Amino acid sequence: MKITLSAVLCLLLVASVQAATPLHDAVAANDIEAVRANISKRLLRKRSDDGSTPMHVAAWKSDLETVKLLHSAGASLKARDNNNLRPLHCAIAARKSEMARWMIQQGAPVDDWSAIGTPLMVAVIANDLETARLLVERNATLAARTNLGATLMHLAAEHGHPQMIRFLLERGAKADLWMPDGTRPIHLAVGNGHTEAATTLLKAGVSVESRDGSHYTSMHYAARFGDAAVVQWLIDQGADHSPRDREGDTPLHIAAIGNHPEVAKVLFAAGARPVKNQYGLTPADIAQKVGAAPENFTVE
């Protein structure tokens, strides 16, 4: 379910700089003199095809001086584009921390939903700790969830931000809440190779054996991710090398599905042995079905 900032924002950023007026053009070029020459009440309200005002474009493409100039001329920090983004969402997503904090101090709404979530969600994904702190001070909702049911802790874990995880814990966020499908933050940390983030969660009391709705443990997620070092890290934390999910699949089965022989080696070295799932299939059987080498998923 990964909500990567770069992936989500790529299309938004392309759309957001489509110029509609000479003022949009000047702002996109970060040409302060051209901005001054083209400012008018009418053009400040004009929108591009994606609904961006010059202030949206400034948040994406320009600097704080331009944003302040537009604001002093009457540009709104509350306008929404076609994706429901306000300029604050754009500034945080563009990793312009100083600009974002200035907007917050000017009264920009701190808890609005958009196509990329609330401003605090965007700050968590971007690992912008100072902006996140200011948003929380301005009463941004810590309990907000994405449309998939992910909490802020899920987002911080998924993107591998241990310092953000610690900040959220300090503010009272729970470390081990479920998404509707049972996914927990530690699953997303491990499933994306972020062992430092996972360590932070374990220190907060999260169990390495916690399960999702399919009865996957972190070991299943690591096997699916396919990084043998992450699997070894879990073993070093005392994780069970052979838990079964609802269909009887062990991490060896999951490694076979993804053709991850190095993961299988680590699991075998830890004592894992091939067993049949509820469909009577061993990891080697699955490997054969997916075109992998069955011998990599069995023991002599």
Backbone as CSV, one residue per row, in Angstrom:
resi,resn,N_x,N_y,N_z,CA_x,CA_y,CA_z,C_x,C_y,C_z
1,MET,0.814,-1.214,0.000,0.000,0.000,0.000,0.841,1.254,0.000
2,LYS,2.097,1.098,-0.322,3.016,2.188,-0.008,2.601,3.517,-0.622
3,ILE,2.555,4.522,0.207,2.160,5.867,-0.192,3.437,6.685,-0.336
4,THR,4.182,6.473,-1.406,5.451,7.158,-1.567,5.212,8.578,-2.040
5,LEU,5.912,9.496,-1.415,5.732,10.904,-1.755,6.107,11.151,-3.208
6,SER,7.229,10.579,-3.660,7.678,10.840,-5.025,6.690,10.296,-6.047
7,ALA,6.133,9.102,-5.791,5.204,8.504,-6.745,3.890,9.273,-6.802
8,VAL,3.339,9.581,-5.639,2.049,10.270,-5.595,2.161,11.675,-6.159
9,LEU,3.280,12.331,-5.889,3.391,13.735,-6.259,3.851,13.962,-7.688
10,CYS,4.352,12.935,-8.339,4.906,13.122,-9.673,3.878,13.738,-10.626
11,LEU,2.709,13.107,-10.729,1.671,13.631,-11.611,1.126,14.956,-11.118
12,LEU,0.998,15.089,-9.791,0.487,16.340,-9.235,1.416,17.496,-9.562
13,LEU,2.714,17.246,-9.467,3.684,18.308,-9.711,3.688,18.709,-11.177
14,VAL,3.590,17.720,-12.070,3.538,18.031,-13.494,2.321,18.895,-13.795
15,ALA,1.181,18.501,-13.214,-0.048,19.260,-13.462,0.007,20.637,-12.843
16,SER,0.614,20.733,-11.675,0.538,21.971,-10.914,1.311,23.116,-11.538
17,VAL,2.227,22.811,-12.448,3.006,23.891,-13.039,2.531,24.224,-14.456
18,GLN,1.363,23.690,-14.858,0.806,24.063,-16.142,0.332,25.512,-16.062
19,ALA,0.990,26.373,-16.784,0.707,27.802,-16.658,-0.644,28.151,-17.262
20,ALA,-1.351,29.065,-16.592,-2.641,29.541,-17.095,-2.580,31.009,-17.469
21,THR,-1.694,31.767,-16.833,-1.595,33.207,-17.052,-0.119,33.604,-17.012
22,PRO,0.189,34.833,-17.448,1.570,35.307,-17.304,2.042,35.284,-15.853
23,LEU,1.118,35.458,-14.909,1.517,35.412,-13.502,1.907,33.993,-13.100
24,HIS,1.142,33.001,-13.544,1.536,31.612,-13.298,2.931,31.354,-13.880
25,ASP,3.142,31.845,-15.107,4.442,31.667,-15.770,5.573,32.270,-14.943
26,ALA,5.367,33.488,-14.506,6.405,34.199,-13.755,6.704,33.496,-12.437
27,VAL,5.655,33.031,-11.770,5.845,32.333,-10.494,6.582,31.017,-10.716
28,ALA,6.178,30.263,-11.749,6.824,28.983,-12.036,8.299,29.166,-12.357
29,ALA,8.639,30.292,-12.973,10.037,30.581,-13.302,10.791,31.184,-12.128
30,ASN,10.083,31.441,-11.035,10.669,32.090,-9.854,11.328,33.412,-10.234
31,ASP,10.643,34.162,-11.108,11.127,35.462,-11.587,10.388,36.548,-10.805
32,ILE,10.990,37.027,-9.734,10.307,37.933,-8.818,9.912,39.242,-9.494
33,GLU,10.744,39.743,-10.408,10.407,40.995,-11.095,9.212,40.802,-12.020
34,ALA,9.174,39.671,-12.710,8.028,39.389,-13.576,6.764,39.174,-12.748
35,VAL,6.925,38.595,-11.572,5.775,38.432,-10.672,5.227,39.802,-10.293
36,ARG,6.119,40.706,-9.891,5.676,42.060,-9.521,4.969,42.747,-10.690
37,ALA,5.485,42.532,-11.889,4.932,43.208,-13.063,3.558,42.669,-13.452
38,ASN,3.250,41.432,-13.055,2.005,40.800,-13.496,0.951,40.640,-12.406
39,ILE,1.281,41.045,-11.176,0.319,40.870,-10.084,-0.907,41.753,-10.295
40,SER,-2.052,41.131,-10.161,-3.321,41.867,-10.123,-4.314,41.000,-9.366
41,LYS,-5.346,41.603,-8.814,-6.360,40.848,-8.075,-6.976,39.775,-8.968
42,ARG,-7.186,40.108,-10.230,-7.815,39.162,-11.151,-6.909,37.955,-11.388
43,LEU,-5.630,38.203,-11.670,-4.724,37.097,-11.972,-4.404,36.257,-10.739
44,LEU,-4.465,36.864,-9.558,-4.224,36.084,-8.339,-5.280,35.004,-8.144
45,ARG,-6.475,35.235,-8.703,-7.566,34.269,-8.552,-7.657,33.300,-9.725
46,LYS,-6.928,33.568,-10.791,-6.990,32.714,-11.971,-6.395,31.339,-11.664
47,ARG,-6.943,30.318,-12.334,-6.504,28.950,-12.087,-6.042,28.290,-13.380
48,SER,-5.101,27.369,-13.237,-4.685,26.554,-14.370,-5.683,25.413,-14.541
49,ASP,-5.448,24.546,-15.519,-6.398,23.472,-15.796,-6.584,22.536,-14.609
50,ASP,-5.570,22.395,-13.776,-5.677,21.495,-12.623,-6.187,22.219,-11.380
51,GLY,-6.583,23.480,-11.553,-7.139,24.237,-10.436,-6.132,25.005,-9.617
52,SER,-4.868,25.009,-10.040,-3.837,25.699,-9.265,-3.924,27.206,-9.430
53,THR,-3.872,27.904,-8.315,-3.714,29.353,-8.328,-2.217,29.664,-8.404
54,PRO,-1.849,30.924,-8.648,-0.428,31.266,-8.587,0.213,30.887,-7.247
55,MET,-0.560,30.941,-6.160,-0.002,30.575,-4.859,0.336,29.088,-4.796
56,HIS,-0.490,28.237,-5.395,-0.154,26.814,-5.462,1.161,26.612,-6.222
57,VAL,1.265,27.282,-7.358,2.474,27.139,-8.173,3.695,27.640,-7.411
58,ALA,3.532,28.727,-6.681,4.647,29.254,-5.881,5.086,28.248,-4.831
59,ALA,4.123,27.580,-4.214,4.468,26.591,-3.192,5.264,25.439,-3.781
60,TRP,4.934,25.059,-5.015,5.675,23.980,-5.666,7.030,24.439,-6.206
61,LYS,7.032,25.588,-6.891,8.156,25.911,-7.762,8.960,27.138,-7.372
62,SER,8.452,27.960,-6.483,9.111,29.227,-6.204,9.666,29.242,-4.789
63,ASP,9.955,30.451,-4.278,10.562,30.561,-2.953,9.660,31.359,-2.017
64,LEU,10.102,31.476,-0.771,9.283,32.134,0.243,9.065,33.606,-0.081
65,GLU,10.043,34.268,-0.667,9.881,35.682,-1.018,8.707,35.870,-1.972
66,THR,8.600,34.995,-2.954,7.495,35.081,-3.907,6.164,34.795,-3.229
67,VAL,6.150,33.801,-2.356,4.925,33.469,-1.619,4.470,34.660,-0.784
68,LYS,5.406,35.301,-0.102,5.056,36.468,0.720,4.532,37.608,-0.146
69,LEU,5.136,37.801,-1.307,4.689,38.858,-2.211,3.256,38.600,-2.677
70,LEU,2.977,37.368,-3.079,1.623,37.022,-3.513,0.619,37.199,-2.379
71,HIS,1.013,36.774,-1.192,0.117,36.867,-0.037,-0.182,38.322,0.304
72,SER,0.839,39.160,0.264,0.640,40.581,0.590,-0.251,41.270,-0.436
73,ALA,-0.284,40.698,-1.652,-1.133,41.274,-2.701,-2.553,40.723,-2.656
74,GLY,-2.796,39.779,-1.747,-4.155,39.267,-1.583,-4.371,37.820,-1.961
75,ALA,-3.305,37.098,-2.328,-3.464,35.681,-2.676,-3.866,34.874,-1.447
76,SER,-4.763,33.921,-1.651,-5.299,33.132,-0.538,-4.456,31.891,-0.262
77,LEU,-4.290,31.593,1.027,-3.656,30.341,1.445,-4.694,29.238,1.630
78,LYS,-5.953,29.553,1.363,-7.029,28.587,1.589,-7.602,28.014,0.298
79,ALA,-7.126,28.485,-0.842,-7.647,27.987,-2.116,-7.285,26.515,-2.296
80,ARG,-8.197,25.758,-2.912,-7.960,24.347,-3.202,-7.811,24.151,-4.705
81,ASP,-6.936,23.227,-5.102,-6.867,22.872,-6.512,-7.802,21.684,-6.766
82,ASN,-7.721,21.096,-7.947,-8.642,20.012,-8.289,-8.396,18.739,-7.488
83,ASN,-7.255,18.648,-6.823,-6.947,17.504,-5.962,-7.180,17.824,-4.487
84,ASN,-7.851,18.945,-4.255,-8.138,19.421,-2.894,-6.886,19.841,-2.127
85,LEU,-5.789,20.040,-2.829,-4.587,20.537,-2.167,-4.698,22.041,-1.951
86,ARG,-4.336,22.466,-0.762,-4.116,23.880,-0.500,-2.619,24.146,-0.647
87,PRO,-2.201,25.415,-0.710,-0.772,25.713,-0.834,0.087,25.059,0.246
88,LEU,-0.444,24.896,1.458,0.344,24.279,2.528,0.699,22.837,2.194
89,HIS,-0.258,22.066,1.662,0.055,20.701,1.238,1.224,20.715,0.250
90,CYS,1.144,21.646,-0.696,2.158,21.708,-1.751,3.533,22.044,-1.189
91,ALA,3.591,23.011,-0.293,4.877,23.420,0.280,5.519,22.285,1.065
92,ILE,4.719,21.566,1.853,5.275,20.455,2.633,5.735,19.345,1.698
93,ALA,4.898,19.025,0.706,5.252,17.962,-0.231,6.506,18.299,-1.026
94,ALA,6.701,19.575,-1.325,7.897,20.013,-2.050,9.108,20.148,-1.134
95,ARG,8.916,19.763,0.133,9.977,19.789,1.147,10.537,21.201,1.360
96,LYS,9.623,22.160,1.389,9.994,23.548,1.672,9.541,23.879,3.086
97,SER,10.342,23.447,4.046,9.953,23.515,5.452,9.731,24.943,5.932
98,GLU,10.642,25.838,5.589,10.510,27.223,6.048,9.231,27.849,5.504
99,MET,8.962,27.609,4.234,7.742,28.134,3.620,6.502,27.552,4.288
100,ALA,6.521,26.259,4.544,5.368,25.611,5.174,5.107,26.192,6.555
101,ARG,6.164,26.372,7.316,5.980,26.906,8.670,5.463,28.345,8.628
102,TRP,5.932,29.131,7.648,5.429,30.495,7.497,3.931,30.473,7.179
103,MET,3.517,29.577,6.299,2.098,29.476,5.953,1.258,29.119,7.171
104,ILE,1.757,28.202,7.978,1.035,27.816,9.195,0.895,29.017,10.123
105,GLN,1.971,29.771,10.252,1.944,30.948,11.127,1.006,32.028,10.604
106,GLN,0.742,32.011,9.298,-0.193,32.979,8.707,-1.636,32.500,8.764
107,GLY,-1.855,31.334,9.352,-3.217,30.846,9.514,-3.691,29.863,8.472
108,ALA,-2.772,29.275,7.707,-3.184,28.261,6.735,-3.849,27.090,7.460
109,PRO,-4.938,26.535,6.923,-5.622,25.407,7.571,-4.667,24.226,7.752
110,VAL,-4.667,23.643,8.947,-3.668,22.614,9.269,-4.221,21.201,9.220
111,ASP,-5.513,21.032,8.986,-6.094,19.693,9.127,-6.964,19.300,7.945
112,ASP,-6.704,19.867,6.777,-7.557,19.620,5.619,-7.132,18.380,4.848
113,TRP,-8.128,17.677,4.332,-7.868,16.512,3.499,-7.604,16.924,2.056
114,SER,-6.770,16.133,1.395,-6.472,16.332,-0.017,-6.184,14.967,-0.624
115,ALA,-5.829,14.958,-1.903,-5.485,13.698,-2.564,-4.260,13.043,-1.944
116,ILE,-3.449,13.805,-1.227,-2.267,13.228,-0.576,-2.387,13.284,0.941
117,GLY,-3.620,13.396,1.438,-3.836,13.353,2.874,-3.835,14.723,3.518
118,THR,-3.706,14.733,4.830,-3.652,15.983,5.585,-2.234,16.545,5.540
119,PRO,-2.064,17.827,5.880,-0.703,18.367,5.945,0.208,17.561,6.870
120,LEU,-0.329,17.074,7.986,0.505,16.307,8.910,0.922,14.979,8.297
121,MET,0.046,14.342,7.558,0.425,13.110,6.867,1.564,13.366,5.887
122,VAL,1.448,14.459,5.146,2.491,14.789,4.169,3.812,15.073,4.879
123,ALA,3.752,15.770,6.009,4.967,16.063,6.772,5.609,14.787,7.295
124,VAL,4.789,13.834,7.724,5.325,12.557,8.216,6.011,11.803,7.087
125,ILE,5.362,11.722,5.937,5.955,11.024,4.794,7.250,11.707,4.364
126,ALA,7.249,13.046,4.364,8.433,13.807,3.962,9.506,13.845,5.043
127,ASN,9.188,13.306,6.225,10.111,13.314,7.373,10.494,14.734,7.771
128,ASP,9.523,15.638,7.706,9.733,17.041,8.080,9.306,17.203,9.536
129,LEU,10.239,16.951,10.438,9.922,16.900,11.862,9.490,18.258,12.403
130,GLU,10.160,19.325,11.985,9.832,20.652,12.511,8.431,21.089,12.083
131,THR,8.088,20.831,10.840,6.740,21.172,10.387,5.703,20.306,11.086
132,ALA,6.006,19.026,11.258,5.085,18.138,11.978,4.860,18.638,13.396
133,ARG,5.923,19.065,14.035,5.810,19.562,15.414,4.907,20.804,15.464
134,LEU,5.100,21.717,14.514,4.284,22.933,14.499,2.823,22.611,14.200
135,LEU,2.584,21.674,13.301,1.211,21.281,12.989,0.511,20.707,14.218
136,VAL,1.229,19.876,14.966,0.644,19.290,16.175,0.374,20.379,17.210
137,GLU,1.294,21.340,17.315,1.075,22.459,18.238,-0.165,23.258,17.854
138,ARG,-0.474,23.273,16.547,-1.672,23.984,16.068,-2.896,23.058,16.017
139,ASN,-2.797,21.930,16.726,-3.929,21.008,16.907,-4.282,20.194,15.671
140,ALA,-3.307,19.914,14.825,-3.547,18.954,13.748,-3.858,17.590,14.364
141,THR,-4.722,16.834,13.709,-5.223,15.584,14.271,-4.192,14.466,14.189
142,LEU,-3.771,13.964,15.348,-2.824,12.847,15.402,-3.489,11.522,15.070
143,ALA,-4.795,11.453,15.230,-5.508,10.191,15.017,-6.006,10.025,13.584
144,ALA,-5.644,10.936,12.689,-6.126,10.851,11.311,-5.624,9.577,10.636
145,ARG,-6.435,9.053,9.730,-6.068,7.877,8.945,-6.233,8.178,7.462
146,THR,-5.440,7.495,6.648,-5.571,7.624,5.201,-6.828,6.900,4.741
147,ASN,-7.135,7.022,3.449,-8.320,6.331,2.939,-8.156,4.819,2.975
148,LEU,-6.933,4.324,3.169,-6.691,2.894,3.340,-6.663,2.492,4.808
149,GLY,-6.824,3.473,5.682,-6.843,3.176,7.105,-5.497,3.222,7.787
150,ALA,-4.482,3.758,7.111,-3.155,3.866,7.723,-3.107,5.054,8.674
151,THR,-2.486,4.855,9.822,-2.269,5.937,10.775,-0.973,6.663,10.431
152,LEU,-0.716,7.744,11.147,0.563,8.439,10.983,1.720,7.510,11.306
153,MET,1.534,6.627,12.287,2.592,5.694,12.652,2.878,4.712,11.517
154,HIS,1.824,4.266,10.838,2.032,3.412,9.667,2.882,4.138,8.618
155,LEU,2.563,5.405,8.376,3.288,6.163,7.352,4.751,6.348,7.733
156,ALA,5.006,6.681,8.989,6.385,6.869,9.443,7.165,5.567,9.360
157,ALA,6.527,4.463,9.727,7.194,3.161,9.681,7.449,2.730,8.247
158,GLU,6.458,2.908,7.406,6.552,2.491,6.010,7.693,3.191,5.276
159,HIS,7.920,4.454,5.628,8.947,5.235,4.949,10.276,5.242,5.696
160,GLY,10.331,4.532,6.825,11.606,4.357,7.521,12.093,5.586,8.246
161,HIS,11.220,6.228,9.021,11.581,7.452,9.733,11.555,7.230,11.252
162,PRO,12.612,6.671,11.827,12.597,6.379,13.274,12.447,7.613,14.146
163,GLN,13.041,8.724,13.749,12.912,9.941,14.550,11.462,10.427,14.555
164,MET,10.790,10.316,13.423,9.380,10.690,13.357,8.544,9.745,14.207
165,ILE,8.888,8.464,14.204,8.180,7.504,15.054,8.306,7.912,16.514
166,ARG,9.509,8.273,16.917,9.711,8.682,18.314,8.911,9.941,18.639
167,PHE,8.871,10.886,17.710,8.082,12.102,17.916,6.602,11.765,18.100
168,LEU,6.083,10.906,17.253,4.672,10.527,17.356,4.386,9.808,18.669
169,LEU,5.308,8.951,19.089,5.143,8.264,20.373,5.118,9.265,21.524
170,GLU,6.004,10.257,21.451,6.051,11.286,22.503,4.747,12.071,22.574
171,ARG,4.068,12.186,21.435,2.807,12.938,21.396,1.599,12.050,21.680
172,GLY,1.855,10.802,22.026,0.771,9.918,22.441,0.214,9.002,21.376
173,ALA,0.824,8.981,20.196,0.343,8.074,19.149,0.628,6.627,19.537
174,LYS,-0.260,5.727,19.141,-0.098,4.309,19.429,0.847,3.671,18.414
175,ALA,1.667,2.742,18.900,2.687,2.129,18.048,2.182,0.928,17.277
176,ASP,1.008,0.389,17.655,0.638,-0.922,17.118,-0.825,-1.005,16.703
177,LEU,-1.371,0.073,16.161,-2.754,0.034,15.695,-2.855,-0.720,14.370
178,TRP,-4.023,-1.298,14.111,-4.260,-2.033,12.879,-4.834,-1.130,11.801
179,MET,-4.515,-1.474,10.561,-5.303,-1.013,9.430,-6.486,-1.968,9.287
180,PRO,-7.475,-1.662,8.452,-8.619,-2.569,8.314,-8.236,-3.997,7.942
181,ASP,-7.136,-4.178,7.219,-6.702,-5.530,6.859,-5.762,-6.139,7.896
182,GLY,-5.592,-5.449,9.012,-4.763,-5.975,10.085,-3.306,-5.575,10.029
183,THR,-2.911,-4.846,8.980,-1.511,-4.447,8.862,-1.124,-3.501,9.991
184,ARG,0.027,-3.771,10.589,0.531,-2.947,11.684,1.771,-2.181,11.213
185,PRO,2.136,-1.125,11.921,3.309,-0.350,11.507,4.578,-1.189,11.356
186,ILE,4.803,-2.154,12.264,6.037,-2.935,12.166,6.064,-3.766,10.890
187,HIS,4.900,-4.202,10.427,4.859,-4.954,9.177,5.343,-4.095,8.013
188,LEU,4.931,-2.831,8.006,5.331,-1.939,6.919,6.799,-1.560,7.016
189,ALA,7.299,-1.413,8.232,8.723,-1.111,8.403,9.571,-2.262,7.884
190,VAL,9.279,-3.460,8.355,10.046,-4.635,7.943,9.824,-4.929,6.463
191,GLY,8.584,-4.789,6.015,8.254,-5.097,4.632,8.848,-4.147,3.624
192,ASN,9.445,-3.065,4.096,10.151,-2.135,3.208,11.629,-2.016,3.559
193,GLY,12.105,-2.935,4.412,13.532,-2.998,4.717,14.031,-2.002,5.731
194,HIS,13.133,-1.398,6.506,13.530,-0.345,7.445,13.724,-0.916,8.851
195,THR,14.869,-1.531,9.082,15.086,-2.192,10.372,15.270,-1.193,11.516
196,GLU,15.791,-0.004,11.235,15.937,0.985,12.308,14.564,1.450,12.792
197,ALA,13.662,1.666,11.860,12.296,2.033,12.240,11.638,0.890,13.004
198,ALA,11.860,-0.338,12.546,11.298,-1.498,13.239,11.870,-1.624,14.644
199,THR,13.158,-1.348,14.797,13.781,-1.389,16.123,13.120,-0.388,17.061
200,THR,12.841,0.803,16.551,12.178,1.829,17.360,10.816,1.346,17.832
201,LEU,10.097,0.657,16.963,8.784,0.126,17.337,8.908,-0.995,18.366
202,LEU,9.900,-1.861,18.188,10.106,-2.939,19.164,10.425,-2.366,20.540
203,LYS,11.232,-1.313,20.571,11.570,-0.678,21.848,10.342,-0.042,22.498
204,ALA,9.344,0.273,21.680,8.101,0.849,22.208,7.133,-0.228,22.686
205,GLY,7.552,-1.486,22.593,6.736,-2.573,23.113,5.980,-3.384,22.088
206,VAL,6.199,-3.115,20.807,5.526,-3.873,19.760,6.118,-5.280,19.689
207,SER,5.283,-6.269,19.445,5.747,-7.656,19.344,6.232,-7.966,17.937
208,VAL,7.355,-8.644,17.851,7.878,-9.050,16.558,7.003,-10.133,15.933
209,GLU,6.143,-10.745,16.730,5.277,-11.818,16.240,3.848,-11.348,15.960
210,SER,3.591,-10.055,16.026,2.230,-9.562,15.777,1.793,-9.946,14.362
211,ARG,0.503,-10.232,14.217,-0.024,-10.745,12.957,-1.031,-9.780,12.337
212,ASP,-1.144,-9.852,11.000,-2.167,-9.070,10.318,-3.404,-9.941,10.095
213,GLY,-4.345,-9.462,9.295,-5.586,-10.195,9.089,-5.415,-11.511,8.365
214,SER,-4.325,-11.673,7.633,-4.023,-12.938,6.956,-3.127,-13.832,7.800
215,HIS,-2.862,-13.398,9.008,-1.956,-14.081,9.946,-0.500,-14.030,9.494
216,TYR,-0.175,-13.069,8.644,1.226,-12.804,8.339,1.889,-12.206,9.574
217,THR,3.104,-12.648,9.851,3.940,-11.975,10.836,4.958,-11.116,10.093
218,SER,5.782,-10.437,10.850,6.838,-9.635,10.226,7.751,-10.502,9.369
219,MET,7.934,-11.766,9.757,8.798,-12.651,8.982,8.219,-12.914,7.599
220,HIS,6.910,-13.059,7.498,6.291,-13.198,6.179,6.546,-11.947,5.327
221,TYR,6.394,-10.778,5.949,6.619,-9.529,5.215,8.065,-9.420,4.744
222,ALA,8.998,-9.800,5.601,10.412,-9.735,5.229,10.720,-10.700,4.095
223,ALA,10.122,-11.895,4.151,10.335,-12.875,3.085,9.781,-12.358,1.764
224,ARG,8.648,-11.688,1.815,8.069,-11.115,0.599,8.930,-9.976,0.070
225,PHE,9.484,-9.166,0.980,10.372,-8.072,0.576,11.610,-8.613,-0.122
226,GLY,12.080,-9.771,0.324,13.155,-10.461,-0.377,14.559,-10.076,0.011
227,ASP,14.733,-9.409,1.139,16.063,-9.009,1.592,16.507,-9.956,2.697
228,ALA,17.509,-10.780,2.391,17.975,-11.776,3.360,18.488,-11.130,4.634
229,ALA,19.054,-9.925,4.525,19.587,-9.247,5.713,18.467,-8.878,6.677
230,VAL,17.310,-8.504,6.148,16.171,-8.169,7.004,15.650,-9.424,7.690
231,VAL,15.609,-10.533,6.954,15.194,-11.806,7.545,16.147,-12.196,8.667
232,GLN,17.444,-12.050,8.426,18.423,-12.371,9.466,18.253,-11.446,10.668
233,TRP,17.970,-10.184,10.413,17.750,-9.243,11.515,16.579,-9.694,12.380
234,LEU,15.499,-10.133,11.752,14.346,-10.616,12.512,14.700,-11.849,13.337
235,ILE,15.458,-12.744,12.745,15.895,-13.934,13.482,16.720,-13.521,14.691
236,ASP,17.574,-12.527,14.496,18.396,-12.027,15.612,17.534,-11.400,16.710
237,GLN,16.349,-10.919,16.342,15.432,-10.356,17.343,14.599,-11.438,18.026
238,GLY,14.815,-12.682,17.628,14.084,-13.790,18.235,12.807,-14.166,17.526
239,ALA,12.615,-13.685,16.301,11.386,-13.991,15.570,11.344,-15.452,15.149
240,ASP,10.160,-16.021,15.155,9.933,-17.388,14.682,10.234,-17.448,13.188
241,HIS,11.035,-18.438,12.774,11.396,-18.531,11.360,10.330,-19.248,10.528
242,SER,9.370,-19.900,11.172,8.406,-20.715,10.423,6.949,-20.525,10.853
243,PRO,6.491,-19.305,11.090,5.069,-19.125,11.416,4.215,-19.421,10.185
244,ARG,2.996,-19.831,10.415,2.073,-20.112,9.315,0.998,-19.025,9.239
245,ASP,0.635,-18.665,8.003,-0.478,-17.736,7.838,-1.787,-18.526,7.756
246,ARG,-2.873,-17.871,7.384,-4.181,-18.536,7.379,-4.251,-19.690,6.386
247,GLU,-3.418,-19.659,5.359,-3.422,-20.724,4.356,-2.314,-21.741,4.598
248,GLY,-1.672,-21.609,5.737,-0.624,-22.557,6.080,0.726,-22.247,5.471
249,ASP,0.842,-21.103,4.821,2.122,-20.730,4.211,3.099,-20.240,5.267
250,THR,4.330,-20.723,5.179,5.423,-20.245,6.015,6.200,-19.187,5.236
251,PRO,7.129,-18.500,5.872,7.976,-17.569,5.122,8.720,-18.233,3.961
252,LEU,9.032,-19.530,4.075,9.659,-20.230,2.951,8.733,-20.254,1.735
253,HIS,7.449,-20.490,1.957,6.494,-20.428,0.848,6.490,-19.033,0.218
254,ILE,6.482,-18.013,1.059,6.442,-16.633,0.556,7.719,-16.310,-0.217
255,ALA,8.854,-16.792,0.276,10.121,-16.581,-0.433,10.095,-17.265,-1.792
256,ALA,9.478,-18.446,-1.855,9.389,-19.169,-3.123,8.515,-18.424,-4.123
257,ILE,7.410,-17.855,-3.648,6.523,-17.094,-4.537,7.287,-15.956,-5.211
258,GLY,8.147,-15.294,-4.459,8.914,-14.176,-5.001,10.259,-14.568,-5.577
259,ASN,10.566,-15.868,-5.554,11.862,-16.378,-6.020,13.015,-15.660,-5.323
260,HIS,13.049,-15.831,-4.007,14.100,-15.223,-3.195,14.945,-16.325,-2.536
261,PRO,15.850,-16.941,-3.307,16.635,-18.058,-2.759,17.541,-17.659,-1.602
262,GLU,18.047,-16.415,-1.582,18.918,-15.995,-0.480,18.139,-15.932,0.833
263,VAL,16.872,-15.564,0.744,16.018,-15.578,1.934,15.851,-17.009,2.423
264,ALA,15.625,-17.926,1.489,15.475,-19.336,1.864,16.730,-19.854,2.564
265,LYS,17.898,-19.467,2.081,19.149,-19.906,2.711,19.216,-19.477,4.172
266,VAL,18.853,-18.229,4.426,18.883,-17.719,5.802,17.881,-18.476,6.667
267,LEU,16.699,-18.718,6.132,15.677,-19.439,6.891,16.108,-20.872,7.174
268,PHE,16.682,-21.537,6.177,17.176,-22.903,6.395,18.271,-22.923,7.456
269,ALA,19.174,-21.942,7.384,20.272,-21.880,8.357,19.751,-21.674,9.773
270,ALA,18.594,-21.030,9.890,18.002,-20.782,11.208,17.197,-21.973,11.719
271,GLY,17.030,-22.986,10.852,16.314,-24.184,11.278,14.979,-24.414,10.611
272,ALA,14.590,-23.548,9.693,13.319,-23.740,8.996,13.389,-24.972,8.103
273,ARG,12.263,-25.668,7.969,12.189,-26.852,7.126,10.931,-26.776,6.265
274,PRO,11.012,-27.305,5.039,9.851,-27.245,4.146,8.684,-28.061,4.688
275,VAL,7.506,-27.467,4.664,6.279,-28.165,5.047,5.226,-27.851,3.993
276,LYS,4.136,-28.597,4.020,3.043,-28.356,3.087,2.070,-27.330,3.668
277,ASN,1.553,-26.484,2.787,0.491,-25.571,3.224,-0.846,-26.293,3.163
278,GLN,-1.948,-25.580,3.362,-3.243,-26.259,3.429,-3.694,-26.801,2.078
279,TYR,-2.995,-26.415,1.015,-3.297,-26.940,-0.310,-2.378,-28.094,-0.686
280,GLY,-1.550,-28.501,0.265,-0.646,-29.620,0.032,0.612,-29.254,-0.725
281,LEU,0.921,-27.970,-0.805,2.080,-27.507,-1.571,3.249,-27.176,-0.656
282,THR,4.429,-27.636,-1.044,5.659,-27.262,-0.352,6.229,-26.010,-1.006
283,PRO,7.214,-25.370,-0.384,7.868,-24.234,-1.047,8.450,-24.608,-2.405
284,ALA,8.999,-25.828,-2.535,9.551,-26.264,-3.820,8.454,-26.388,-4.875
285,ASP,7.280,-26.863,-4.470,6.152,-26.954,-5.407,5.781,-25.570,-5.930
286,ILE,5.742,-24.621,-5.026,5.396,-23.253,-5.419,6.467,-22.675,-6.333
287,ALA,7.733,-22.933,-6.002,8.828,-22.443,-6.841,8.679,-22.949,-8.267
288,GLN,8.329,-24.216,-8.406,8.152,-24.785,-9.739,7.007,-24.103,-10.477
289,LYS,5.941,-23.805,-9.767,4.786,-23.157,-10.382,5.113,-21.757,-10.900
290,VAL,6.009,-21.037,-10.196,6.322,-19.657,-10.596,7.561,-19.577,-11.480
291,GLY,8.117,-20.728,-11.836,9.274,-20.739,-12.721,10.605,-20.555,-12.032
292,ALA,10.625,-20.710,-10.705,11.883,-20.634,-9.952,12.484,-22.032,-9.831
293,ALA,13.718,-22.083,-9.364,14.405,-23.369,-9.210,13.948,-24.041,-7.921
294,PRO,13.230,-25.171,-8.005,12.713,-25.822,-6.795,13.798,-26.208,-5.806
295,GLU,14.984,-26.560,-6.326,16.060,-27.008,-5.436,16.520,-25.916,-4.468
296,ASN,16.227,-24.656,-4.783,16.606,-23.564,-3.879,15.681,-23.456,-2.670
297,PHE,14.576,-24.189,-2.708,13.581,-24.056,-1.646,13.280,-25.390,-0.965
298,THR,14.297,-26.249,-0.968,14.200,-27.514,-0.263,15.543,-27.818,0.372
299,VAL,15.571,-28.817,1.216,16.820,-29.239,1.848,17.093,-30.674,1.462
300,GLU,18.374,-31.016,1.427,18.745,-32.385,1.050,18.414,-33.361,2.173
